[in-house]
Amino acid sequence: MTSKEVVNLEVTLAIALLEIALEKGVPIVISAIQDLNKEEISLEDIQGLREKIKPPDEY
Amino acid sequence: MKGLVRKINIVLIMMFFVLALVQACEDFEKNSYRVLVSAANIYNLSMESVADLQKKGYIKTEDREEINSIAQVYYDAYQTAIDAFEAYKIAHDTDAKNRLTTSIGLVSASLSKLVERVKPYLIESETERIRLLMNDIKGGG
């Protein structure tokens, strides 16, 4: 994964977050920014990624 | 004295390479984490939008099933990438790094497919929302 691809994904995310921030408020944006600014990535952080999404039929 | 200076230089150069290597590893981990967090957030937003649009009647049941099957490919790729990330965090070797890079590539590709499939419905609903707003403005004026 190149830095350019990371930036592209982050720009897409930023736009999506700004849109949802208008609907659902600011806390979700703050949580995402905190996730993206982690200084060190632990094994627990990686394992925590699993709970961030649900299977498609649960939405 | 010259020998001592040379030894110090060699140690400094070795330290520089070790630090550069550590930095590269940290950047790779951070980048991988950031990509997966971003991808998870985009997937959540997409699927929440899909559920919302289905409730509003923009997405029919058969279209939802097709979207779910595309989303399932992403979901499986994402879980596989986390397995690869855990393995890399433990092993820190080239094989594990390559497997993680490949699996993140699959996450990215499957997410793009999902977003492309959902985008027309979002555009349709947004267009309808704007049209209704314009009608309200015209009616009010």
N, CA and C atoms of all chains as a GROMACS GRO file, in nm:
protein
  600
    1MET      N    1   0.086  -0.120   0.000
    1MET     CA    2   0.000   0.000   0.000
    1MET      C    3   0.089   0.124   0.000
    2THR      N    4   0.076   0.207  -0.104
    2THR     CA    5   0.161   0.325  -0.113
    2THR      C    6   0.100   0.439  -0.031
    3SER      N    7   0.183   0.541  -0.003
    3SER     CA    8   0.134   0.657   0.072
    3SER      C    9   0.022   0.727  -0.005
    4LYS      N   10   0.035   0.727  -0.140
    4LYS     CA   11  -0.067   0.794  -0.222
    4LYS      C   12  -0.202   0.724  -0.206
    5GLU      N   13  -0.200   0.590  -0.203
    5GLU     CA   14  -0.324   0.515  -0.187
    5GLU      C   15  -0.384   0.540  -0.048
    6VAL      N   16  -0.295   0.552   0.052
    6VAL     CA   17  -0.344   0.582   0.188
    6VAL      C   18  -0.413   0.717   0.188
    7VAL      N   19  -0.346   0.817   0.126
    7VAL     CA   20  -0.404   0.952   0.122
    7VAL      C   21  -0.538   0.951   0.049
    8ASN      N   22  -0.547   0.877  -0.063
    8ASN     CA   23  -0.673   0.871  -0.138
    8ASN      C   24  -0.786   0.816  -0.052
    9LEU      N   25  -0.755   0.709   0.022
    9LEU     CA   26  -0.858   0.650   0.108
    9LEU      C   27  -0.897   0.747   0.219
   10GLU      N   28  -0.797   0.820   0.271
   10GLU     CA   29  -0.826   0.911   0.382
   10GLU      C   30  -0.909   1.030   0.334
   11VAL      N   31  -0.884   1.075   0.210
   11VAL     CA   32  -0.963   1.185   0.156
   11VAL      C   33  -1.107   1.139   0.138
   12THR      N   34  -1.126   1.018   0.084
   12THR     CA   35  -1.261   0.962   0.068
   12THR      C   36  -1.330   0.954   0.204
   13LEU      N   37  -1.255   0.906   0.302
   13LEU     CA   38  -1.311   0.893   0.437
   13LEU      C   39  -1.347   1.031   0.493
   14ALA      N   40  -1.257   1.128   0.474
   14ALA     CA   41  -1.279   1.262   0.528
   14ALA      C   42  -1.409   1.321   0.472
   15ILE      N   43  -1.430   1.303   0.341
   15ILE     CA   44  -1.552   1.356   0.278
   15ILE      C   45  -1.676   1.286   0.335
   16ALA      N   46  -1.666   1.152   0.344
   16ALA     CA   47  -1.779   1.074   0.397
   16ALA      C   48  -1.807   1.114   0.542
   17LEU      N   49  -1.702   1.136   0.620
   17LEU     CA   50  -1.720   1.173   0.761
   17LEU      C   51  -1.780   1.312   0.776
   18LEU      N   52  -1.737   1.403   0.690
   18LEU     CA   53  -1.794   1.538   0.696
   18LEU      C   54  -1.944   1.534   0.667
   19GLU      N   55  -1.981   1.448   0.569
   19GLU     CA   56  -2.123   1.437   0.534
   19GLU      C   57  -2.202   1.379   0.651
   20ILE      N   58  -2.148   1.275   0.711
   20ILE     CA   59  -2.223   1.211   0.821
   20ILE      C   60  -2.220   1.298   0.947
   21ALA      N   61  -2.114   1.379   0.962
   21ALA     CA   62  -2.106   1.469   1.078
   21ALA      C   63  -2.223   1.567   1.078
   22LEU      N   64  -2.265   1.607   0.958
   22LEU     CA   65  -2.377   1.700   0.948
   22LEU      C   66  -2.506   1.634   0.994
   23GLU      N   67  -2.515   1.502   0.975
   23GLU     CA   68  -2.636   1.429   1.012
   23GLU      C   69  -2.633   1.380   1.155
   24LYS      N   70  -2.519   1.322   1.196
   24LYS     CA   71  -2.517   1.249   1.324
   24LYS      C   72  -2.433   1.316   1.433
   25GLY      N   73  -2.372   1.429   1.405
   25GLY     CA   74  -2.295   1.498   1.507
   25GLY      C   75  -2.148   1.465   1.502
   26VAL      N   76  -2.072   1.529   1.589
   26VAL     CA   77  -1.926   1.527   1.581
   26VAL      C   78  -1.857   1.404   1.643
   27PRO      N   79  -1.912   1.338   1.747
   27PRO     CA   80  -1.836   1.230   1.815
   27PRO      C   81  -1.779   1.124   1.722
   28ILE      N   82  -1.854   1.083   1.618
   28ILE     CA   83  -1.806   0.978   1.528
   28ILE      C   84  -1.678   1.023   1.455
   29VAL      N   85  -1.671   1.153   1.424
   29VAL     CA   86  -1.553   1.207   1.354
   29VAL      C   87  -1.433   1.206   1.448
   30ILE      N   88  -1.456   1.247   1.573
   30ILE     CA   89  -1.347   1.251   1.672
   30ILE      C   90  -1.290   1.110   1.693
   31SER      N   91  -1.380   1.012   1.702
   31SER     CA   92  -1.337   0.872   1.722
   31SER      C   93  -1.251   0.825   1.605
   32ALA      N   94  -1.291   0.858   1.482
   32ALA     CA   95  -1.215   0.815   1.364
   32ALA      C   96  -1.078   0.883   1.361
   33ILE      N   97  -1.072   1.011   1.397
   33ILE     CA   98  -0.945   1.083   1.395
   33ILE      C   99  -0.849   1.024   1.499
   34GLN      N  100  -0.906   0.988   1.616
   34GLN     CA  101  -0.823   0.927   1.722
   34GLN      C  102  -0.763   0.795   1.674
   35ASP      N  103  -0.844   0.718   1.601
   35ASP     CA  104  -0.796   0.590   1.547
   35ASP      C  105  -0.682   0.612   1.448
   36LEU      N  106  -0.696   0.714   1.365
   36LEU     CA  107  -0.597   0.737   1.259
   36LEU      C  108  -0.468   0.797   1.312
   37ASN      N  109  -0.473   0.856   1.432
   37ASN     CA  110  -0.354   0.923   1.485
   37ASN      C  111  -0.280   0.842   1.590
   38LYS      N  112  -0.305   0.712   1.597
   38LYS     CA  113  -0.237   0.629   1.696
   38LYS      C  114  -0.086   0.632   1.672
   39GLU      N  115  -0.010   0.647   1.780
   39GLU     CA  116   0.136   0.654   1.768
   39GLU      C  117   0.197   0.515   1.752
   40GLU      N  118   0.144   0.420   1.829
   40GLU     CA  119   0.195   0.282   1.819
   40GLU      C  120   0.078   0.186   1.799
   41ILE      N  121   0.101   0.087   1.715
   41ILE     CA  122  -0.005  -0.010   1.687
   41ILE      C  123   0.025  -0.139   1.763
   42SER      N  124  -0.061  -0.172   1.859
   42SER     CA  125  -0.040  -0.295   1.937
   42SER      C  126  -0.121  -0.410   1.874
   43LEU      N  127  -0.093  -0.532   1.920
   43LEU     CA  128  -0.168  -0.649   1.873
   43LEU      C  129  -0.317  -0.633   1.908
   44GLU      N  130  -0.343  -0.571   2.026
   44GLU     CA  131  -0.483  -0.550   2.068
   44GLU      C  132  -0.553  -0.454   1.973
   45ASP      N  133  -0.478  -0.350   1.928
   45ASP     CA  134  -0.536  -0.256   1.830
   45ASP      C  135  -0.578  -0.330   1.704
   46ILE      N  136  -0.488  -0.420   1.658
   46ILE     CA  137  -0.515  -0.496   1.535
   46ILE      C  138  -0.636  -0.587   1.555
   47GLN      N  139  -0.640  -0.656   1.669
   47GLN     CA  140  -0.754  -0.745   1.697
   47GLN      C  141  -0.884  -0.665   1.708
   48GLY      N  142  -0.872  -0.541   1.759
   48GLY     CA  143  -0.990  -0.454   1.773
   48GLY      C  144  -1.052  -0.416   1.640
   49LEU      N  145  -0.974  -0.426   1.533
   49LEU     CA  146  -1.026  -0.392   1.400
   49LEU      C  147  -1.143  -0.483   1.361
   50ARG      N  148  -1.141  -0.608   1.410
   50ARG     CA  149  -1.246  -0.704   1.373
   50ARG      C  150  -1.386  -0.655   1.411
   51GLU      N  151  -1.392  -0.585   1.527
   51GLU     CA  152  -1.524  -0.542   1.576
   51GLU      C  153  -1.573  -0.414   1.510
   52LYS      N  154  -1.490  -0.356   1.426
   52LYS     CA  155  -1.530  -0.229   1.364
   52LYS      C  156  -1.636  -0.245   1.256
   53ILE      N  157  -1.648  -0.366   1.200
   53ILE     CA  158  -1.751  -0.385   1.097
   53ILE      C  159  -1.836  -0.507   1.129
   54LYS      N  160  -1.958  -0.508   1.069
   54LYS     CA  161  -2.050  -0.621   1.087
   54LYS      C  162  -2.068  -0.690   0.952
   55PRO      N  163  -2.115  -0.817   0.951
   55PRO     CA  164  -2.147  -0.881   0.822
   55PRO      C  165  -2.257  -0.802   0.750
   56PRO      N  166  -2.260  -0.807   0.616
   56PRO     CA  167  -2.353  -0.724   0.538
   56PRO      C  168  -2.499  -0.736   0.580
   57ASP      N  169  -2.544  -0.861   0.613
   57ASP     CA  170  -2.688  -0.876   0.643
   57ASP      C  171  -2.727  -0.825   0.781
   58GLU      N  172  -2.631  -0.772   0.857
   58GLU     CA  173  -2.664  -0.716   0.989
   58GLU      C  174  -2.687  -0.564   0.985
   59TYR      N  175  -2.678  -0.508   0.865
   59TYR     CA  176  -2.706  -0.362   0.853
   59TYR      C  177  -2.851  -0.341   0.814
   60MET      N  178   4.378   0.693   1.733
   60MET     CA  179   4.268   0.791   1.731
   60MET      C  180   4.185   0.779   1.604
   61LYS      N  181   4.258   0.762   1.489
   61LYS     CA  182   4.186   0.747   1.362
   61LYS      C  183   4.096   0.624   1.364
   62GLY      N  184   4.153   0.516   1.422
   62GLY     CA  185   4.076   0.390   1.432
   62GLY      C  186   3.951   0.410   1.514
   63LEU      N  187   3.961   0.486   1.624
   63LEU     CA  188   3.846   0.510   1.711
   63LEU      C  189   3.738   0.589   1.635
   64VAL      N  190   3.781   0.695   1.564
   64VAL     CA  191   3.686   0.776   1.486
   64VAL      C  192   3.615   0.689   1.383
   65ARG      N  193   3.693   0.601   1.319
   65ARG     CA  194   3.635   0.512   1.216
   65ARG      C  195   3.531   0.418   1.279
   66LYS      N  196   3.566   0.364   1.398
   66LYS     CA  197   3.472   0.274   1.466
   66LYS      C  198   3.343   0.349   1.503
   67ILE      N  199   3.362   0.473   1.553
   67ILE     CA  200   3.242   0.554   1.590
   67ILE      C  201   3.157   0.579   1.466
   68ASN      N  202   3.223   0.611   1.354
   68ASN     CA  203   3.149   0.635   1.230
   68ASN      C  204   3.070   0.512   1.187
   69ILE      N  205   3.138   0.395   1.196
   69ILE     CA  206   3.070   0.270   1.157
   69ILE      C  207   2.949   0.246   1.246
   70VAL      N  208   2.970   0.267   1.380
   70VAL     CA  209   2.857   0.247   1.473
   70VAL      C  210   2.744   0.344   1.441
   71LEU      N  211   2.781   0.472   1.412
   71LEU     CA  212   2.677   0.572   1.381
   71LEU      C  213   2.600   0.533   1.255
   72ILE      N  214   2.676   0.488   1.153
   72ILE     CA  215   2.610   0.448   1.027
   72ILE      C  216   2.517   0.328   1.052
   73MET      N  217   2.566   0.231   1.132
   73MET     CA  218   2.482   0.114   1.162
   73MET      C  219   2.356   0.156   1.238
   74MET      N  220   2.374   0.251   1.334
   74MET     CA  221   2.259   0.299   1.411
   74MET      C  222   2.158   0.366   1.320
   75PHE      N  223   2.212   0.443   1.222
   75PHE     CA  224   2.125   0.512   1.127
   75PHE      C  225   2.040   0.411   1.050
   76PHE      N  226   2.108   0.302   1.002
   76PHE     CA  227   2.034   0.201   0.925
   76PHE      C  228   1.932   0.127   1.011
   77VAL      N  229   1.971   0.099   1.136
   77VAL     CA  230   1.876   0.030   1.226
   77VAL      C  231   1.755   0.119   1.251
   78LEU      N  232   1.782   0.250   1.278
   78LEU     CA  233   1.670   0.343   1.303
   78LEU      C  234   1.582   0.356   1.180
   79ALA      N  235   1.646   0.362   1.061
   79ALA     CA  236   1.570   0.373   0.937
   79ALA      C  237   1.482   0.250   0.917
   80LEU      N  238   1.538   0.133   0.952
   80LEU     CA  239   1.463   0.007   0.938
   80LEU      C  240   1.344   0.004   1.033
   81VAL      N  241   1.371   0.046   1.159
   81VAL     CA  242   1.264   0.049   1.259
   81VAL      C  243   1.155   0.146   1.214
   82GLN      N  244   1.199   0.264   1.165
   82GLN     CA  245   1.104   0.366   1.119
   82GLN      C  246   1.019   0.310   1.005
   83ALA      N  247   1.084   0.239   0.911
   83ALA     CA  248   1.012   0.182   0.796
   83ALA      C  249   0.908   0.082   0.844
   84CYS      N  250   0.945  -0.002   0.944
   84CYS     CA  251   0.851  -0.100   0.999
   84CYS      C  252   0.732  -0.029   1.062
   85GLU      N  253   0.762   0.077   1.143
   85GLU     CA  254   0.656   0.151   1.211
   85GLU      C  255   0.562   0.216   1.111
   86ASP      N  256   0.621   0.277   1.005
   86ASP     CA  257   0.538   0.341   0.903
   86ASP      C  258   0.450   0.240   0.835
   87PHE      N  259   0.505   0.123   0.806
   87PHE     CA  260   0.428   0.018   0.739
   87PHE      C  261   0.311  -0.025   0.827
   88GLU      N  262   0.337  -0.043   0.956
   88GLU     CA  263   0.230  -0.083   1.048
   88GLU      C  264   0.124   0.026   1.059
   89LYS      N  265   0.173   0.151   1.075
   89LYS     CA  266   0.078   0.263   1.088
   89LYS      C  267  -0.006   0.277   0.962
   90ASN      N  268   0.060   0.269   0.845
   90ASN     CA  269  -0.012   0.282   0.718
   90ASN      C  270  -0.115   0.170   0.703
   91SER      N  271  -0.074   0.048   0.737
   91SER     CA  272  -0.167  -0.066   0.725
   91SER      C  273  -0.287  -0.044   0.816
   92TYR      N  274  -0.260  -0.001   0.939
   92TYR     CA  275  -0.368   0.022   1.035
   92TYR      C  276  -0.462   0.132   0.986
   93ARG      N  277  -0.401   0.241   0.938
   93ARG     CA  278  -0.482   0.354   0.892
   93ARG      C  279  -0.569   0.314   0.773
   94VAL      N  280  -0.513   0.236   0.682
   94VAL     CA  281  -0.590   0.192   0.565
   94VAL      C  282  -0.708   0.106   0.610
   95LEU      N  283  -0.682   0.012   0.702
   95LEU     CA  284  -0.791  -0.077   0.746
   95LEU      C  285  -0.898  -0.001   0.825
   96VAL      N  286  -0.854   0.096   0.909
   96VAL     CA  287  -0.953   0.178   0.982
   96VAL      C  288  -1.037   0.259   0.883
   97SER      N  289  -0.970   0.322   0.787
   97SER     CA  290  -1.042   0.402   0.687
   97SER      C  291  -1.138   0.315   0.608
   98ALA      N  292  -1.090   0.197   0.565
   98ALA     CA  293  -1.173   0.106   0.487
   98ALA      C  294  -1.294   0.061   0.569
   99ALA      N  295  -1.274   0.033   0.697
   99ALA     CA  296  -1.385  -0.010   0.784
   99ALA      C  297  -1.489   0.100   0.796
  100ASN      N  298  -1.442   0.225   0.812
  100ASN     CA  299  -1.536   0.337   0.824
  100ASN      C  300  -1.615   0.359   0.695
  101ILE      N  301  -1.546   0.348   0.582
  101ILE     CA  302  -1.616   0.366   0.453
  101ILE      C  303  -1.718   0.254   0.433
  102TYR      N  304  -1.681   0.131   0.467
  102TYR     CA  305  -1.773   0.017   0.456
  102TYR      C  306  -1.897   0.040   0.545
  103ASN      N  307  -1.873   0.083   0.671
  103ASN     CA  308  -1.985   0.108   0.762
  103ASN      C  309  -2.079   0.214   0.706
  104LEU      N  310  -2.019   0.324   0.659
  104LEU     CA  311  -2.102   0.433   0.604
  104LEU      C  312  -2.180   0.384   0.483
  105SER      N  313  -2.114   0.304   0.397
  105SER     CA  314  -2.179   0.254   0.276
  105SER      C  315  -2.296   0.164   0.313
  106MET      N  316  -2.273   0.069   0.406
  106MET     CA  317  -2.378  -0.026   0.440
  106MET      C  318  -2.491   0.039   0.519
  107GLU      N  319  -2.459   0.140   0.602
  107GLU     CA  320  -2.566   0.213   0.672
  107GLU      C  321  -2.651   0.289   0.570
  108SER      N  322  -2.584   0.345   0.469
  108SER     CA  323  -2.657   0.414   0.362
  108SER      C  324  -2.745   0.317   0.285
  109VAL      N  325  -2.691   0.197   0.257
  109VAL     CA  326  -2.768   0.095   0.184
  109VAL      C  327  -2.895   0.060   0.262
  110ALA      N  328  -2.880   0.035   0.393
  110ALA     CA  329  -2.995   0.000   0.476
  110ALA      C  330  -3.098   0.112   0.475
  111ASP      N  331  -3.048   0.236   0.486
  111ASP     CA  332  -3.136   0.353   0.485
  111ASP      C  333  -3.210   0.368   0.351
  112LEU      N  334  -3.134   0.350   0.241
  112LEU     CA  335  -3.194   0.365   0.108
  112LEU      C  336  -3.294   0.253   0.079
  113GLN      N  337  -3.268   0.134   0.136
  113GLN     CA  338  -3.364   0.024   0.116
  113GLN      C  339  -3.496   0.056   0.189
  114LYS      N  340  -3.483   0.113   0.311
  114LYS     CA  341  -3.603   0.152   0.386
  114LYS      C  342  -3.684   0.256   0.310
  115LYS      N  343  -3.611   0.346   0.243
  115LYS     CA  344  -3.679   0.454   0.169
  115LYS      C  345  -3.730   0.408   0.032
  116GLY      N  346  -3.699   0.283  -0.006
  116GLY     CA  347  -3.751   0.230  -0.131
  116GLY      C  348  -3.662   0.250  -0.253
  117TYR      N  349  -3.544   0.306  -0.234
  117TYR     CA  350  -3.453   0.326  -0.348
  117TYR      C  351  -3.386   0.194  -0.389
  118ILE      N  352  -3.369   0.103  -0.292
  118ILE     CA  353  -3.303  -0.025  -0.322
  118ILE      C  354  -3.404  -0.139  -0.302
  119LYS      N  355  -3.422  -0.221  -0.409
  119LYS     CA  356  -3.515  -0.333  -0.400
  119LYS      C  357  -3.446  -0.454  -0.334
  120THR      N  358  -3.529  -0.552  -0.292
  120THR     CA  359  -3.474  -0.669  -0.221
  120THR      C  360  -3.368  -0.742  -0.303
  121GLU      N  361  -3.395  -0.763  -0.432
  121GLU     CA  362  -3.299  -0.838  -0.515
  121GLU      C  363  -3.168  -0.760  -0.534
  122ASP      N  364  -3.180  -0.626  -0.541
  122ASP     CA  365  -3.058  -0.544  -0.551
  122ASP      C  366  -2.980  -0.548  -0.419
  123ARG      N  367  -3.053  -0.551  -0.310
  123ARG     CA  368  -2.988  -0.558  -0.178
  123ARG      C  369  -2.910  -0.689  -0.166
  124GLU      N  370  -2.969  -0.797  -0.218
  124GLU     CA  371  -2.900  -0.927  -0.213
  124GLU      C  372  -2.768  -0.922  -0.292
  125GLU      N  373  -2.774  -0.856  -0.407
  125GLU     CA  374  -2.652  -0.844  -0.490
  125GLU      C  375  -2.547  -0.758  -0.418
  126ILE      N  376  -2.593  -0.647  -0.358
  126ILE     CA  377  -2.502  -0.560  -0.283
  126ILE      C  378  -2.439  -0.638  -0.167
  127ASN      N  379  -2.523  -0.717  -0.097
  127ASN     CA  380  -2.472  -0.796   0.016
  127ASN      C  381  -2.365  -0.896  -0.029
  128SER      N  382  -2.384  -0.954  -0.149
  128SER     CA  383  -2.283  -1.052  -0.194
  128SER      C  384  -2.151  -0.982  -0.227
  129ILE      N  385  -2.159  -0.859  -0.281
  129ILE     CA  386  -2.035  -0.782  -0.306
  129ILE      C  387  -1.972  -0.742  -0.172
  130ALA      N  388  -2.058  -0.701  -0.077
  130ALA     CA  389  -2.010  -0.660   0.055
  130ALA      C  390  -1.946  -0.777   0.130
  131GLN      N  391  -2.002  -0.898   0.106
  131GLN     CA  392  -1.946  -1.016   0.173
  131GLN      C  393  -1.801  -1.042   0.128
  132VAL      N  394  -1.774  -1.017   0.000
  132VAL     CA  395  -1.637  -1.033  -0.052
  132VAL      C  396  -1.544  -0.937   0.023
  133TYR      N  397  -1.590  -0.812   0.040
  133TYR     CA  398  -1.511  -0.714   0.116
  133TYR      C  399  -1.492  -0.762   0.261
  134TYR      N  400  -1.603  -0.806   0.323
  134TYR     CA  401  -1.599  -0.849   0.463
  134TYR      C  402  -1.495  -0.960   0.484
  135ASP      N  403  -1.496  -1.058   0.392
  135ASP     CA  404  -1.401  -1.170   0.403
  135ASP      C  405  -1.257  -1.123   0.381
  136ALA      N  406  -1.238  -1.032   0.283
  136ALA     CA  407  -1.103  -0.979   0.254
  136ALA      C  408  -1.050  -0.902   0.376
  137TYR      N  409  -1.140  -0.826   0.439
  137TYR     CA  410  -1.102  -0.746   0.558
  137TYR      C  411  -1.058  -0.836   0.673
  138GLN      N  412  -1.137  -0.944   0.697
  138GLN     CA  413  -1.101  -1.037   0.806
  138GLN      C  414  -0.968  -1.108   0.774
  139THR      N  415  -0.948  -1.143   0.647
  139THR     CA  416  -0.822  -1.207   0.607
  139THR      C  417  -0.704  -1.111   0.627
  140ALA      N  418  -0.726  -0.984   0.596
  140ALA     CA  419  -0.620  -0.884   0.614
  140ALA      C  420  -0.582  -0.868   0.762
  141ILE      N  421  -0.683  -0.877   0.849
  141ILE     CA  422  -0.654  -0.868   0.993
  141ILE      C  423  -0.572  -0.990   1.039
  142ASP      N  424  -0.609  -1.109   0.986
  142ASP     CA  425  -0.529  -1.230   1.015
  142ASP      C  426  -0.383  -1.206   0.973
  143ALA      N  427  -0.366  -1.152   0.852
  143ALA     CA  428  -0.231  -1.128   0.798
  143ALA      C  429  -0.157  -1.023   0.881
  144PHE      N  430  -0.232  -0.921   0.928
  144PHE     CA  431  -0.172  -0.814   1.010
  144PHE      C  432  -0.124  -0.872   1.144
  145GLU      N  433  -0.207  -0.957   1.204
  145GLU     CA  434  -0.169  -1.021   1.332
  145GLU      C  435  -0.042  -1.106   1.312
  146ALA      N  436  -0.041  -1.181   1.200
  146ALA     CA  437   0.076  -1.266   1.172
  146ALA      C  438   0.201  -1.182   1.152
  147TYR      N  439   0.185  -1.066   1.083
  147TYR     CA  440   0.300  -0.977   1.060
  147TYR      C  441   0.349  -0.917   1.192
  148LYS      N  442   0.255  -0.879   1.277
  148LYS     CA  443   0.291  -0.816   1.405
  148LYS      C  444   0.375  -0.914   1.490
  149ILE      N  445   0.344  -1.042   1.478
  149ILE     CA  446   0.417  -1.144   1.556
  149ILE      C  447   0.550  -1.180   1.487
  150ALA      N  448   0.546  -1.206   1.356
  150ALA     CA  449   0.665  -1.256   1.285
  150ALA      C  450   0.760  -1.146   1.238
  151HIS      N  451   0.702  -1.034   1.193
  151HIS     CA  452   0.783  -0.923   1.140
  151HIS      C  453   0.880  -0.966   1.031
  152ASP      N  454   0.842  -1.062   0.947
  152ASP     CA  455   0.932  -1.102   0.838
  152ASP      C  456   0.875  -1.063   0.701
  153THR      N  457   0.957  -1.084   0.598
  153THR     CA  458   0.920  -1.038   0.463
  153THR      C  459   0.796  -1.111   0.410
  154ASP      N  460   0.790  -1.244   0.434
  154ASP     CA  461   0.674  -1.320   0.387
  154ASP      C  462   0.544  -1.266   0.444
  155ALA      N  463   0.546  -1.242   0.576
  155ALA     CA  464   0.426  -1.191   0.643
  155ALA      C  465   0.390  -1.052   0.590
  156LYS      N  466   0.495  -0.972   0.566
  156LYS     CA  467   0.473  -0.836   0.514
  156LYS      C  468   0.409  -0.843   0.374
  157ASN      N  469   0.459  -0.933   0.289
  157ASN     CA  470   0.404  -0.948   0.154
  157ASN      C  471   0.259  -0.995   0.158
  158ARG      N  472   0.231  -1.090   0.250
  158ARG     CA  473   0.093  -1.139   0.261
  158ARG      C  474  -0.001  -1.027   0.305
  159LEU      N  475   0.048  -0.945   0.399
  159LEU     CA  476  -0.035  -0.832   0.446
  159LEU      C  477  -0.058  -0.732   0.333
  160THR      N  478   0.048  -0.700   0.259
  160THR     CA  479   0.034  -0.604   0.148
  160THR      C  480  -0.067  -0.655   0.045
  161THR      N  481  -0.056  -0.785   0.011
  161THR     CA  482  -0.149  -0.843  -0.086
  161THR      C  483  -0.292  -0.838  -0.034
  162SER      N  484  -0.310  -0.875   0.093
  162SER     CA  485  -0.447  -0.881   0.145
  162SER      C  486  -0.507  -0.740   0.159
  163ILE      N  487  -0.424  -0.640   0.190
  163ILE     CA  488  -0.477  -0.502   0.197
  163ILE      C  489  -0.517  -0.455   0.056
  164GLY      N  490  -0.441  -0.499  -0.044
  164GLY     CA  491  -0.477  -0.468  -0.183
  164GLY      C  492  -0.615  -0.524  -0.217
  165LEU      N  493  -0.644  -0.646  -0.169
  165LEU     CA  494  -0.775  -0.708  -0.194
  165LEU      C  495  -0.887  -0.634  -0.119
  166VAL      N  496  -0.854  -0.586   0.002
  166VAL     CA  497  -0.952  -0.506   0.079
  166VAL      C  498  -0.988  -0.381   0.000
  167SER      N  499  -0.884  -0.314  -0.049
  167SER     CA  500  -0.903  -0.189  -0.123
  167SER      C  501  -0.985  -0.213  -0.251
  168ALA      N  502  -0.951  -0.320  -0.325
  168ALA     CA  503  -1.020  -0.349  -0.451
  168ALA      C  504  -1.167  -0.385  -0.426
  169SER      N  505  -1.192  -0.468  -0.323
  169SER     CA  506  -1.331  -0.510  -0.298
  169SER      C  507  -1.414  -0.393  -0.243
  170LEU      N  508  -1.350  -0.303  -0.169
  170LEU     CA  509  -1.423  -0.185  -0.120
  170LEU      C  510  -1.461  -0.094  -0.237
  171SER      N  511  -1.369  -0.078  -0.332
  171SER     CA  512  -1.398   0.005  -0.451
  171SER      C  513  -1.520  -0.051  -0.525
  172LYS      N  514  -1.525  -0.185  -0.540
  172LYS     CA  515  -1.639  -0.248  -0.609
  172LYS      C  516  -1.770  -0.219  -0.536
  173LEU      N  517  -1.765  -0.229  -0.404
  173LEU     CA  518  -1.886  -0.204  -0.324
  173LEU      C  519  -1.932  -0.058  -0.341
  174VAL      N  520  -1.837   0.036  -0.326
  174VAL     CA  521  -1.871   0.178  -0.337
  174VAL      C  522  -1.927   0.210  -0.476
  175GLU      N  523  -1.865   0.151  -0.580
  175GLU     CA  524  -1.913   0.173  -0.717
  175GLU      C  525  -2.056   0.123  -0.734
  176ARG      N  526  -2.088   0.009  -0.669
  176ARG     CA  527  -2.223  -0.050  -0.681
  176ARG      C  528  -2.327   0.034  -0.607
  177VAL      N  529  -2.285   0.096  -0.494
  177VAL     CA  530  -2.380   0.171  -0.411
  177VAL      C  531  -2.397   0.315  -0.461
  178LYS      N  532  -2.293   0.367  -0.525
  178LYS     CA  533  -2.293   0.509  -0.565
  178LYS      C  534  -2.417   0.553  -0.645
  179PRO      N  535  -2.464   0.475  -0.746
  179PRO     CA  536  -2.581   0.522  -0.823
  179PRO      C  537  -2.704   0.547  -0.736
  180TYR      N  538  -2.723   0.462  -0.632
  180TYR     CA  539  -2.839   0.482  -0.544
  180TYR      C  540  -2.823   0.609  -0.461
  181LEU      N  541  -2.701   0.636  -0.418
  181LEU     CA  542  -2.676   0.758  -0.339
  181LEU      C  543  -2.701   0.880  -0.425
  182ILE      N  544  -2.654   0.874  -0.551
  182ILE     CA  545  -2.673   0.988  -0.643
  182ILE      C  546  -2.822   1.008  -0.668
  183GLU      N  547  -2.894   0.895  -0.689
  183GLU     CA  548  -3.038   0.904  -0.715
  183GLU      C  549  -3.112   0.968  -0.597
  184SER      N  550  -3.079   0.922  -0.475
  184SER     CA  551  -3.150   0.976  -0.359
  184SER      C  552  -3.112   1.122  -0.334
  185GLU      N  553  -2.984   1.157  -0.357
  185GLU     CA  554  -2.941   1.296  -0.340
  185GLU      C  555  -3.008   1.388  -0.442
  186THR      N  556  -3.017   1.337  -0.567
  186THR     CA  557  -3.081   1.416  -0.673
  186THR      C  558  -3.227   1.443  -0.636
  187GLU      N  559  -3.292   1.338  -0.585
  187GLU     CA  560  -3.433   1.351  -0.544
  187GLU      C  561  -3.446   1.452  -0.428
  188ARG      N  562  -3.352   1.445  -0.334
  188ARG     CA  563  -3.355   1.537  -0.218
  188ARG      C  564  -3.340   1.681  -0.265
  189ILE      N  565  -3.244   1.702  -0.358
  189ILE     CA  566  -3.220   1.838  -0.409
  189ILE      C  567  -3.343   1.888  -0.487
  190ARG      N  568  -3.403   1.795  -0.565
  190ARG     CA  569  -3.522   1.833  -0.644
  190ARG      C  570  -3.635   1.878  -0.550
  191LEU      N  571  -3.655   1.803  -0.441
  191LEU     CA  572  -3.760   1.840  -0.344
  191LEU      C  573  -3.730   1.973  -0.277
  192LEU      N  574  -3.600   1.994  -0.245
  192LEU     CA  575  -3.560   2.122  -0.184
  192LEU      C  576  -3.588   2.238  -0.278
  193MET      N  577  -3.554   2.217  -0.407
  193MET     CA  578  -3.576   2.322  -0.508
  193MET      C  579  -3.725   2.353  -0.520
  194ASN      N  580  -3.807   2.245  -0.516
  194ASN     CA  581  -3.953   2.265  -0.524
  194ASN      C  582  -4.002   2.346  -0.405
  195ASP      N  583  -3.947   2.313  -0.284
  195ASP     CA  584  -3.985   2.387  -0.164
  195ASP      C  585  -3.950   2.535  -0.177
  196ILE      N  586  -3.827   2.560  -0.229
  196ILE     CA  587  -3.781   2.699  -0.244
  196ILE      C  588  -3.871   2.773  -0.343
  197LYS      N  589  -3.900   2.706  -0.456
  197LYS     CA  590  -3.987   2.770  -0.558
  197LYS      C  591  -4.126   2.795  -0.500
  198GLY      N  592  -4.178   2.692  -0.426
  198GLY     CA  593  -4.312   2.705  -0.366
  198GLY      C  594  -4.317   2.817  -0.264
  199GLY      N  595  -4.207   2.829  -0.187
  199GLY     CA  596  -4.200   2.932  -0.083
  199GLY      C  597  -4.184   3.070  -0.141
  200GLY      N  598  -4.117   3.080  -0.259
  200GLY     CA  599  -4.091   3.211  -0.319
  200GLY      C  600  -4.210   3.254  -0.398
   0.00000   0.00000   0.00000
